[in-house]
Amino acid sequence: MNHTPHGPGQSEGDVNSSPRRAAWQHEHLDDASRALLARDSAAFLHQSVSTPCLAAIRKAEGVFIEDLAGRRYLDFHGNNVHHVGYAHPHVIGAIQAQLAELSFAPRRFASERAVQLAEALSARFAALTGHAGRVLFTTGGSDAVEVALKLARIATGRFKTLSFWDSFHGAGFGASSVGGESLFRHGGAVGPLLPGTEHVAPFGCYRCTYGHEVDADGEPDLARCHLACAAMVRYVLERERDVAAVVAEPARAVPFIPPPGYWQAVREACHAHGALLVFDEIPTGLGKTGRFFAAEHDGAAPDIVVLGKALGGGVLPIAACIAREELNVAGAYAFGHYTHEKNPVTAAAALATLEVIEREGLVEHAAKLGAHALARLQEMKRRHPLVGDVRGRGLLLGLDLVSDRTTKAPAADAADRILYRALSRGLSFKTTMGHVLTLTPPLVTTFAQMDQALDILDACLAEDAAWAAGAAGAA
Ligand SMILES: Cc1ncc(COP(=O)(O)O)c(C=O)c1O
């Protein structure tokens, strides 16, 4: 049976079915890459946003990836795992040392590295929330979200959740259920998801339709925003009265940045109605937004935080669910019983990653470099009418492409065109929702590398404008 996939406009990730991809591959791939791609395609189950692949890789180091033909790309995507850059020597060294010392710990045995990591993350959590924390580790982010969901259910005695359309929280059943992307909700193809997983529209100021004030340029005036998006959360919590948790990314990785006061209003609503606030910081945590936790920008303390992706230093898979001490109430249940729960090697990779972030001042660097990039992108917006909006926080950056700045109608196809133009010039990034260029460079990116990437982007936008003018003239 053939199930029709949903359109790219629905998806957080870029798609692997673009017709432009075949043309790009025809032009750029060498024989060795074609042969490996063919074997990859024959060996793996096909799925959207994954197999079949674009190209084949032989090296990943720092901010660069290198394909089989030796072509290098500045990787401004990296699935948000490469905060400290690929193959950081301190992370690799820590893993090698740990492998030599103790390579696995069955769960009934405590291991020094796992305890150290739990303590380090609890301390970070305490600095964010003012509350002591406790931790469970999983292998992947989706599993850590499952742990958070189960803990919220056990702790509150409720089973409902409130989360956001268009969000992504992972591929497991629980994570897909609180997620709001049709691509990952499978359009019913896998049958019913979890009951009680309610959704509301997410914040997203650029195309906000809730009628807040606009400034002289016709842009939403955030200083005079009525926070209707937050009021909607309160409304549902009030009506349902038995929601266990609100689950959300504090800043959406698209990116979308919350309007000022949004999370404080949601936090208050959670307090008022007995719901926990769970922040999924899997892509945004560990300094990506210029603060260690993205939530630090918004003055709202979560009850549970989920970390993953970059926690393993871009080498090993490890994720964490960190919860307030008061939520340590599920000792009678095995709700996060994962084989690699206390793996000393993944823990050593994570500890080394935290050390690199600290020692190299990467959080502060992300803030400065992000501000520099945002200023350059704003300047580009003034020259390129295709760019309707530029937004970001730290190194979570995005350009929203429009066919008309007045209507803000998403530009069909332009993001895909720009992506392949950029790949041809040695810059890789993600396209999101079909019309956003999502730039998530690693925290070790230098100012020179950032400028190089933005020069490429600028050139691609100019090239595309010339192409579009030619296409319009020919029509
Ligand atoms: C916000 C968010 N939550 C959860 C996940 C799932 O993490 P993993 O792929 O490690 O299961 C992702 C992965 O992209 C994510 O971006």
The ligand as an SDF file (V2000), in Angstrom:
LIG
                    3D

 16 16  0  0  0  0  0  0  0  0999 V2000
   12.8470   19.6510   19.5020 C   0  0  0  0  0  0  0  0  0  0  0  0
   13.2550   18.2180   19.3240 C   0  0  0  0  0  0  0  0  0  0  0  0
   12.8070   17.3110   20.1940 N   0  0  0  0  0  0  0  0  0  0  0  0
   13.1370   16.0060   20.0770 C   0  0  0  0  0  0  0  0  0  0  0  0
   13.9360   15.5510   19.0420 C   0  0  0  0  0  0  0  0  0  0  0  0
   14.2310   14.0780   18.9220 C   0  0  0  0  0  0  0  0  0  0  0  0
   15.5440   13.7900   19.2180 O   0  0  0  0  0  0  0  0  0  0  0  0
   16.1790   12.3990   18.6940 P   0  0  0  0  0  0  0  0  0  0  0  0
   16.2510   12.4970   17.2070 O   0  0  0  0  0  0  0  0  0  0  0  0
   17.5030   12.3090   19.3590 O   0  0  0  0  0  0  0  0  0  0  0  0
   15.2470   11.3090   19.1290 O   0  0  0  0  0  0  0  0  0  0  0  0
   14.4130   16.4710   18.1150 C   0  0  0  0  0  0  0  0  0  0  0  0
   15.2450   16.0070   16.9830 C   0  0  0  0  0  0  0  0  0  0  0  0
   15.3590   16.6320   15.9490 O   0  0  0  0  0  0  0  0  0  0  0  0
   14.0730   17.8320   18.2430 C   0  0  0  0  0  0  0  0  0  0  0  0
   14.5060   18.7590   17.3700 O   0  0  0  0  0  0  0  0  0  0  0  0
  1  2  1  0
  2  3  1  0
  2 15  2  0
  3  4  2  0
  4  5  1  0
  5  6  1  0
  5 12  2  0
  6  7  1  0
  7  8  1  0
  8  9  2  0
  8 10  1  0
  8 11  1  0
 12 13  1  0
 12 15  1  0
 13 14  2  0
 15 16  1  0
M  END
$$$$
